[in-house]
Every structure is written in structure tokens, then in C-alpha cells.
């Protein structure tokens, strides 16, 4: 039987893998139209960009059907790209973000939509829109964030929220080696700079093709807001200065924070302190963090009321909380800003040797972690007094967790932890499983081996000895888990108590009262 003649220009039949990839592209574009508000013109443009990326000349004949983004679309599409040499398994996340960048509405379009929604429906609807974009574009990777272990710990002095952070990827030795081998670059200067907008990323710097921001003016300076990719609490947002300059707590800080809460009264906004140890992880670029008012400190009552004669319209109180917090509230923005500035100025140079507070030795030590919000139409400022002094006995900080707590949390206690939401390192998950095995009899405790610094559980040696002494090694796994969690919870309480410059004992309360008198406040 004669074979059918073919035209020389006729293309060969497409392989099944290519047909599937085309369908996945169609699915991704349809997903973007439904979940990312991608309009029909940009959808055509995005699909053509994706076709070019994969070397296809025409789209799928099948209609796109959006499924679960990660499992049904991105994972198989990135796998196909790796098989075709378009990316590597090591760069899969970078490549995935690149693909999502094609279908995420452009930054300018998102800003216009945000402003339109804010004008028509109010700021809460506008931030909900931006948050949806951030989640649905996979900038906030909810599939990873849902892996976090999270629980609430109840205590008479204030409940805590505790998370073991599994969402933030830990770099393997191979990742570290690849990053080290890369040429040094100063672009972008840091993870917060405006230049991250659309940045392609590399082994040392995450891809940011999907980040979307909203510009604003705080204290008449150009800033912008974005959402945190790690979502440590509800609608965790970050306000970032367009200028790359170091953190600084000044009178202007209070102005910026209240400017923000005027624009977004459904959010709080706070600043990490501006000194090492008591500051946050990024001190080189001024930024603030905020979001829904769900952090434990907000639910605490006032412990002591004070009055200031020359500021009768400002309530000045000590909060019933683990660390040293002054709560200001007023219907007058000008009055609360004046009082906050007075407290900052006095605290910067305030010393009380009886409780170990020295304002200056070889460097300044006193600063403030301020948090602003609005409550029932009143301006509220929480001022957490901080001191970063060290000495021979406390090389990591006098008002920092002592070394026996570093197995749980060694890093600086910044804004989020100071307010009662602990973000603990992901390593704790596997370490706690191994400790559970000891307490439940699955592995005999070898204290000599555990004391070896090279042992993976050596950092927990003291805690394991205490747990075994208290509970033995015949617990059920459920009982062992409970014992470990309770130890973590109590350690987090002790960490917060360490950060208090004025402790909750008699001497600390008397010292706190002296400082309140120094700012002109008398106990009511």
C-alpha cells in the first residue's frame, strides 16, 4: 500500500510531552486570568511569552483548566523544562518564579488597581487585593508555609504564639558552595531594596519576578509596602524606605508609623530597634513590619496607670507584659507624638545601675522598639524599652537570652518575638523527634555521646538531662511530645523575661517607676 506523501514544510507530529507542556501553559494562563486578575490582552501577551520561553510556535488547541497551582501546573511544567535543559533541579525555584512572573500583572497595573479599590471600597479591601495577588502568584508560598509547626502556649502572664519555621528554605552544602562560587555583586544592595522588583535571582538571592508593591509617602518620604513572603502572622506586611539607609529610631519614626496607621487603620506597624542584639535581622535598610493586630501583646491589659501633668490628653501606662512596655494612647496625634519623642530622648541617656541599665559605655545601648496602631479611633503607641549592653558574664547581651536557652533561640529578639510571636529555627523539628525517641525509650540516652560538641543533639544536652531526670525514658510518644513542647514554651517565656530592662520583681518595678517619674509621669 503506498505511503501518504508529506509536504516538506509540514511539521512532524508533536510528542506527547510537548502536547502536555502546551496544555500546562494554557492552564497557567487561565489560572492567572481567574486568580491574578490578568486581563485578556495581558493574557495573550503572557501566553506568547511562555510559548517563546519553551520554544513553541502556537498555543495548545485545548482550553486551559486551572487546577491546583503547585501540584497540577508548576511542578510538571518545571519538570518538563528541566528535561529539556531549560533549567536544572537546583534552579527549579528560580525558574518557577520566572514562569509566574510572566502571568502576574505588571507592578504598575497592580498599583493602579490597588488605588482604585482603595478609593471605591476602602483600604482594607485594597490590602486584601494585594495580599491575594501575593498568595496567588506564589510569591507567598502557602504550600510551604502550611508545613510550619504552630501552636499557642497559654500562661497567666500572657499567651504566646510559637512557630517552628519550615517554610524558609535551609540551604544545603551544595547550595552554599554554588553561592560562594558566584561573582560578588552589589545589586540589589539587600533583600529589601526597590531594585528587587522583578529581579531574576540567583543562588545567593531569591527571585523576585512576582513581588508586587504599593508606593506611599511616610513623613513626606518615598516608601513602599509589600507583603512578607514568610507570613509569620496574618497579612504580615513590610513598609520599606526607597532609600537604602540604616535603621534609626528617631522622632521621625513615630511620624512614619502613625502616617501608616492613618492610611491603614486595620493594620499595626512597628519598627525593630536600631542596635545590634536587640534589633532585627536587617539593620542596613530602614523598614517596618506590620499586619493584622493578632500578636499576643495586643491582648494584654494595662498593669499601672500614670498621668503626665503637661499632657493630660495622653494616657501613659505600663503594660502587663513580659518585657518593659509603655503604652501611650490619645485622640490627639500631635500630643502622642510629643510624648513618644520625650520618652525616646530621656531613655537614650537614662541609666539605673541598680538594675544593670547603662545608657552608654563604649557605645550607646538604650533604644526603643515602637509599635503603632489605632484602637477605637485613638492613636496607640507601644514603646518597648531595649538595652543591648554586654559584659563578660553575658557576652550575647545582658538583656538577651542566656546561653542555656540558645538551643531554642539564639538570634536577636526583634519586634515580632518581643510581641509574643516566636519564630523558631526549622532544625528543631528533627531535633525534637530525636529527643522524643529518647524520652519514649526508642533510643537509650548516651550522655557521654550527647556531650560531644559534634553530636547533633549536643546543643540540647542540658535540656535532655533535665527531661530524662524529670520524666524518665518510658513515656508514650504523645507524652514525650507534650513534655518537649512544654519545655520549649517555658523557655520562650524566660527569653521574653530576659529582654525586660525592668524585671517583674520588686526591684524592677521600683526601677520602672523611677523612670516613669523621670519622664514626668505620676502613678494614678
C-alpha positions in Angstrom: 0.0 0.0 0.0 1.6 3.4 -1.0 2.5 5.7 1.8 0.9 9.1 2.1 3.1 11.9 0.6 4.1 14.6 3.0 4.7 18.2 2.3 8.4 19.2 3.0 7.1 22.2 5.1 4.7 20.1 7.1 5.8 19.8 10.7 6.2 16.4 12.4 3.5 15.3 14.8 4.1 16.8 18.3 5.3 14.4 21.0 3.0 13.7 23.9 5.3 15.6 26.3 5.2 18.7 24.2 1.4 18.5 24.0 1.2 18.2 27.7 3.5 21.2 28.2 1.4 23.3 25.9 -1.7 22.3 27.9 0.1 23.3 31.1 0.9 26.7 29.6 -2.8 27.1 28.7 -3.7 26.0 32.3 -1.3 28.5 33.8 -2.7 31.4 31.7 -6.2 30.5 32.6 -5.2 30.3 36.3 -3.8 33.8 36.0 -7.0 35.2 34.4 -9.1 33.8 37.3 -6.8 34.2 40.3 -4.4 37.0 39.4 -6.9 39.4 37.7 -4.9 39.1 34.4 -6.9 40.9 31.7 -7.5 39.3 28.3 -4.9 41.5 26.5 -2.1 40.8 29.0 -3.2 37.1 29.0 -2.5 36.9 25.2 0.8 38.6 25.7 1.8 36.3 28.7 0.9 33.2 26.7 3.1 34.3 23.8 6.0 35.0 26.2 5.6 31.5 27.7 5.5 29.9 24.2 8.7 31.6 23.3 10.3 30.6 26.6 9.6 26.9 25.8 10.3 27.2 22.0 6.7 26.6 20.8 5.2 28.4 17.8 1.5 28.1 18.7 -0.6 27.5 21.8 -2.5 24.4 22.7 -5.7 23.6 20.9 -7.2 22.6 24.3 -8.8 25.2 26.6 -6.9 25.9 29.8 -8.3 24.4 33.0 -6.7 25.8 36.2 -6.1 23.2 38.8 -4.0 23.4 42.0 -1.2 25.8 41.0 1.8 23.9 42.5 0.8 20.3 42.1 -1.2 20.4 38.8 0.6 23.1 36.9 4.0 24.4 38.1 5.6 21.1 39.3 5.0 19.3 36.0 5.9 22.4 33.9 9.2 22.9 35.7 9.9 19.2 35.4 9.4 19.4 31.6 11.7 22.4 31.5 14.4 20.6 33.3 14.1 17.6 31.0 14.5 20.0 28.0 17.6 21.7 29.6 15.8 25.0 30.2 16.6 24.8 33.9 18.2 22.5 36.4 16.8 20.8 39.5 19.0 23.1 41.6 17.4 26.2 40.0 13.8 24.9 39.9 12.5 27.5 42.3 14.2 30.3 40.4 12.7 29.1 37.1 9.2 28.6 38.7 9.3 32.2 39.8 10.3 33.3 36.3 7.3 31.5 34.8 4.9 33.1 37.4 6.4 36.5 36.6 5.1 36.1 33.0 1.5 35.8 34.2 1.5 38.1 37.2 0.1 41.6 36.4 2.7 44.2 36.0 3.7 46.3 39.0 2.2 49.5 37.6 -1.1 47.7 36.9 -1.3 46.3 40.4 -0.6 49.8 41.9 -3.4 51.3 39.7 -5.8 48.6 40.8 -4.9 49.0 44.4 -5.5 52.7 44.3 -8.9 52.2 42.5 -10.0 49.7 45.1 -8.9 51.9 48.0 -10.9 54.8 46.6 -14.0 52.8 45.9 -14.1 50.3 48.7 -11.6 51.5 51.3 -8.0 50.5 52.4 -8.9 47.1 53.9 -10.3 45.9 50.5 -7.2 47.3 48.8 -4.8 45.4 51.1 -6.9 42.2 50.7 -6.4 42.6 46.9 -2.6 43.0 47.2 -2.5 40.0 49.6 -4.5 37.8 47.2 -2.0 38.8 44.4 0.9 37.9 46.6 -0.5 34.5 47.6 -1.9 33.5 44.2 1.3 34.5 42.3 3.1 32.1 44.7 5.3 35.0 46.0 3.8 33.9 49.3 4.3 30.1 49.0 1.4 28.9 51.1 2.2 25.2 50.2 5.5 25.7 52.1 4.0 27.9 54.9 1.4 25.3 55.7 4.3 23.0 56.7 5.2 25.2 59.6 4.5 23.8 63.1 2.5 26.3 65.0 0.8 26.3 68.4 -0.4 28.6 71.2 1.1 28.5 74.6 -1.1 29.8 77.5 0.4 31.4 80.5 -1.2 33.6 83.2 1.2 36.5 82.4 0.3 36.4 78.6 -0.2 33.8 75.9 2.5 33.2 73.3 2.3 32.0 69.7 5.2 29.7 68.7 6.1 28.6 65.2 8.9 26.2 64.1 9.7 27.7 60.7 9.9 25.1 58.0 8.8 27.5 55.1 12.1 29.4 54.9 14.3 27.0 52.9 17.6 25.9 54.6 20.5 25.9 52.2 22.3 22.6 51.6 26.1 22.4 51.5 25.8 22.3 47.7 23.7 25.4 47.6 26.2 27.2 49.8 29.1 26.1 47.6 27.3 27.3 44.4 26.6 30.7 46.0 30.2 31.1 47.2 31.5 30.4 43.7 29.3 33.1 42.1 30.9 36.5 41.4 30.3 39.1 44.1 27.6 41.8 43.2 26.1 44.7 45.0 22.9 44.6 43.0 20.4 44.7 44.7 22.1 46.1 47.7 19.9 44.0 50.0 16.8 41.9 50.1 14.6 44.9 50.8 15.7 47.4 48.1 13.3 48.6 45.5 15.6 47.1 42.8 14.3 43.6 43.9 11.2 44.4 41.9 11.3 41.8 39.0 14.9 40.7 39.9 15.6 37.3 38.3 17.5 35.9 41.4 20.5 33.6 41.7 21.8 31.0 44.2 22.6 33.8 46.7 19.5 36.0 46.1 15.8 34.8 45.8 14.0 35.5 42.5 11.5 38.4 42.8 9.7 38.4 39.5 6.4 38.1 41.4 6.8 40.6 44.2 4.3 43.5 43.9 4.4 46.7 46.0 2.4 49.8 46.7 4.2 53.1 46.9 3.4 55.6 49.6 4.8 58.6 51.5 5.6 58.3 55.1 6.8 61.6 56.8 6.8 63.0 53.2 9.5 60.5 52.2 9.1 57.8 49.5 8.4 54.4 50.9 6.6 51.3 49.7 4.6 48.4 51.2 4.9 44.7 50.3 3.8 41.5 52.0 6.4 39.3 53.7 6.9 36.0 51.7 7.1 34.1 55.0 3.8 35.3 56.7 4.8 35.0 60.3 1.3 36.3 61.3 -1.9 37.3 59.5 -1.3 39.6 56.5 2.3 40.2 57.6 3.4 43.3 55.6 6.6 45.3 55.4 7.0 49.0 54.8 10.3 49.8 53.2 12.1 53.1 52.6 13.0 53.6 48.9 16.4 54.9 50.2 18.9 52.2 51.3 20.0 53.6 54.7 20.4 52.0 58.1 17.6 51.6 60.7 17.3 54.5 63.1 14.8 55.2 65.8 14.1 58.9 65.9 11.2 61.3 66.2 10.6 60.8 62.5 10.0 57.0 63.2 6.9 57.8 65.2 5.6 60.1 62.5 6.0 57.4 59.8 4.3 54.8 61.9 1.3 57.0 62.6 1.2 58.1 59.0 0.9 54.4 58.0 -1.9 53.7 60.5 -3.8 56.8 59.3 -3.7 55.1 55.8 -4.3 51.6 57.0 -6.2 51.7 60.4 -6.9 48.0 60.2 -3.1 47.2 60.5 -0.4 47.8 63.1 3.1 48.9 62.1 6.2 48.6 64.2 10.0 49.1 63.9 12.8 46.8 65.0 15.2 48.6 67.3 18.2 50.2 65.6 21.0 48.5 67.6 22.6 45.0 67.2 21.3 42.2 69.5 18.0 44.0 70.2 17.4 44.8 66.5 16.1 42.7 63.7 18.0 40.7 61.1 18.4 43.5 58.6 19.7 46.7 60.1 21.2 48.1 56.9 17.9 49.1 55.3 15.2 51.0 57.2 11.9 49.1 57.2 9.0 48.4 59.4 6.7 45.3 59.9 3.0 45.2 60.4 -0.3 43.5 59.6 -3.4 42.3 61.4 -3.5 43.0 65.1 -3.1 39.4 66.2 0.1 39.3 68.1 -0.2 38.3 71.8 1.0 41.6 73.3 -2.1 43.4 71.9 -4.4 41.4 74.1 -2.7 42.3 77.4 -4.2 44.7 79.9 -2.6 47.8 81.5 -0.7 47.0 84.7 -0.3 50.5 86.1 -1.9 53.8 85.1 0.1 57.1 85.0 -0.7 60.7 84.3 1.5 63.4 82.9 0.6 66.9 84.0 1.6 68.7 80.9 0.0 66.1 78.6 -3.4 65.4 80.1 -4.8 64.2 76.8 -2.3 61.3 76.6 -2.8 58.1 78.6 0.6 56.9 79.8 0.6 53.3 81.1 2.8 50.3 81.9 1.5 47.2 80.0 1.1 43.9 81.8 3.6 42.1 79.7 6.9 40.2 80.0 9.2 42.9 78.8 9.2 46.6 79.6 6.4 48.3 77.6 5.0 51.8 77.9 1.6 52.2 76.2 0.5 55.6 75.0 -2.9 56.4 73.7 -4.6 59.6 72.7 -7.2 61.1 70.3 -4.5 63.7 69.5 -1.8 62.7 67.1 0.3 65.7 67.9 0.2 65.0 71.6 1.1 61.3 71.4 4.0 62.1 69.1 5.3 64.7 71.5 5.1 62.2 74.4 6.8 59.5 72.4 9.6 61.8 71.4 10.1 62.9 75.1 10.3 59.2 76.2 12.8 58.4 73.5 15.0 61.4 74.3 15.1 60.6 78.0 15.6 56.9 77.6 18.6 57.3 75.2 20.6 58.8 78.1 18.9 57.1 81.1 20.9 54.8 83.4 20.0 52.9 86.5 22.9 50.8 87.7 20.8 49.1 90.4 19.2 47.1 87.6 22.1 47.0 85.2 20.8 49.7 82.8 23.7 51.8 81.5 22.9 54.1 78.6 26.5 54.3 77.3 29.8 52.6 77.8 32.0 52.2 74.7 28.8 52.7 72.6 25.2 53.7 73.1 23.0 51.0 74.5 19.4 52.3 75.0 16.9 52.3 72.3 13.2 51.6 71.7 11.1 49.1 69.7 8.0 51.2 68.8 4.7 49.8 67.5 1.7 51.9 66.3 -1.9 51.1 65.8 -5.4 52.6 66.1 -7.9 51.4 68.6 -11.5 52.8 68.8 -10.4 56.0 67.0 -7.4 56.6 69.3 -3.8 56.6 68.3 -1.8 54.0 70.3 1.9 53.6 70.6 3.6 50.7 72.4 7.2 51.6 73.3 9.3 48.6 74.3 12.4 49.8 76.1 15.5 48.0 75.0 19.2 47.8 76.0 21.9 45.9 74.1 24.8 46.1 76.6 27.1 43.1 77.1 29.6 42.1 79.7 31.9 39.2 80.5 29.2 37.2 82.1 26.7 38.0 79.3 28.7 38.2 76.0 25.5 37.8 74.0 23.7 40.6 75.8 22.6 41.3 79.4 19.0 41.7 78.3 19.2 38.7 75.8 18.5 35.0 76.4 21.3 33.4 78.3 23.4 30.6 76.7 21.3 27.8 78.3 18.4 29.0 76.1 20.3 29.2 72.8 19.3 25.7 71.9 15.8 27.1 71.3 16.6 30.7 70.2 20.0 32.3 69.9 19.2 35.1 67.4 18.3 38.6 68.3 14.8 39.1 69.8 13.3 41.6 67.5 9.9 43.2 67.0 7.9 40.0 66.4 9.3 37.9 69.2 9.2 40.9 71.6 5.4 41.0 71.0 5.0 37.3 71.8 5.2 35.5 68.5 8.2 33.3 68.4 9.8 32.1 65.1 12.0 29.2 65.9 14.5 27.6 63.6 13.4 24.7 61.4 16.2 22.4 62.8 14.1 22.0 65.9 11.6 19.7 64.2 14.1 16.9 63.5 15.9 17.5 66.8 12.7 17.2 68.8 11.8 14.0 67.1 15.2 12.5 68.2 14.6 13.8 71.8 11.2 12.2 71.7 12.8 8.9 70.9 15.0 9.2 74.0 12.1 10.0 76.3 9.9 7.3 74.9 12.5 4.5 75.1 13.2 4.3 71.4 16.9 5.3 71.9 18.9 4.9 75.1 20.3 8.2 76.3 24.1 8.1 75.9 25.0 11.2 77.9 28.7 10.8 77.1 28.0 10.9 73.3 25.5 13.8 73.8 28.1 15.9 75.5 30.4 15.7 72.4 30.1 19.1 70.6 30.0 17.2 67.3 26.8 15.3 68.3 23.7 16.7 66.5 21.9 17.0 69.8 24.8 18.4 71.9 23.2 21.8 72.0 20.2 20.2 73.8 22.4 18.3 76.3 21.2 20.2 79.4 17.6 20.1 78.4 17.7 16.3 77.7 19.3 15.6 81.0 16.6 17.6 82.8 13.8 16.0 80.8 15.1 12.5 81.4 15.6 13.3 85.1 12.0 14.6 85.4 10.1 12.2 83.1 12.4 9.1 82.7 12.5 7.3 79.4 9.2 5.3 79.3 6.8 8.0 78.1 4.5 7.4 75.2 5.4 9.4 72.1 2.4 11.7 72.8 3.5 12.3 76.4 7.1 12.9 75.2 5.9 15.4 72.6 3.9 17.2 75.3 6.9 17.4 77.7 9.2 18.8 74.9 6.6 21.4 73.8 6.1 22.5 77.5 9.9 22.9 77.8 10.0 25.0 74.6 7.1 27.1 75.8 8.6 27.8 79.2 12.0 28.7 77.6 10.2 31.2 75.3 8.7 32.8 78.4 12.2 33.0 80.0 13.6 34.6 76.8 11.0 37.4 76.9 11.7 37.9 80.6 15.4 38.3 79.8 14.6 41.1 77.4 12.9 43.2 80.1 15.2 46.0 81.2 13.0 46.4 84.3 12.2 42.9 85.6 8.8 42.0 87.2 10.3 41.6 90.7 10.2 44.4 93.3 13.5 45.9 92.3 12.5 46.0 88.7 9.1 47.5 89.3 10.6 50.2 91.6 13.2 51.0 88.8 10.4 51.2 86.2 8.5 53.6 88.5 11.6 55.8 88.8 11.9 56.0 85.0 8.2 56.9 84.7 8.8 59.7 87.2 11.8 60.9 85.1 9.5 61.4 82.1 7.1 63.4 84.3 4.6 60.7 84.8 2.9 60.1 88.2 1.1 56.9 89.2 -2.6 57.2 89.3 
